[in-house]
Amino acid sequence: MKKDLISEYNLDQGDFEAIFERAHRLKRVLHEGRPHRSLEGKTLGMIFDKSSTRTRISFEVGMF
């Protein structure tokens, strides 16, 4: 079942463990130089309270 993230307060310990495990696995694949497409076609939405060009550009570079 799809689960939308509205707030980190809606996550339980198992959710956090799954998120960090996936991040660890993706980082390992990146460092090994193996291609993956698990995030292809995904969208990241960003909402900023204040104008922050440096933060926006950092996120865009990271997503690329």
Backbone hydrogen bonds, N-H to C=O, Kabsch-Sander energy under -0.5 kcal/mol:
donor,donor_aa,acceptor,acceptor_aa,energy
6,I,4,D,-0.9
10,N,7,S,-1.8
11,L,8,E,-1.2
16,F,12,D,-1.9
17,E,13,Q,-2.4
18,A,14,G,-2.2
19,I,15,D,-2.3
20,F,16,F,-2.5
21,E,17,E,-2.2
22,R,18,A,-2.3
23,A,19,I,-2.3
24,H,20,F,-2.3
25,R,21,E,-2.4
26,L,22,R,-2.7
27,K,23,A,-2.3
28,R,24,H,-2.2
29,V,25,R,-2.2
30,L,26,L,-2.2
31,H,27,K,-2.4
32,E,28,R,-1.8
33,G,29,V,-0.6
33,G,30,L,-1.1
34,R,29,V,-1.9
40,E,37,R,-1.1
42,K,39,L,-1.9
45,G,43,T,-0.5
56,R,52,S,-2.3
57,I,53,T,-2.8
58,S,54,R,-2.2
59,F,55,T,-2.3
60,E,56,R,-2.4
61,V,57,I,-2.6
62,G,58,S,-2.3
63,M,59,F,-2.4
64,F,60,E,-2.0
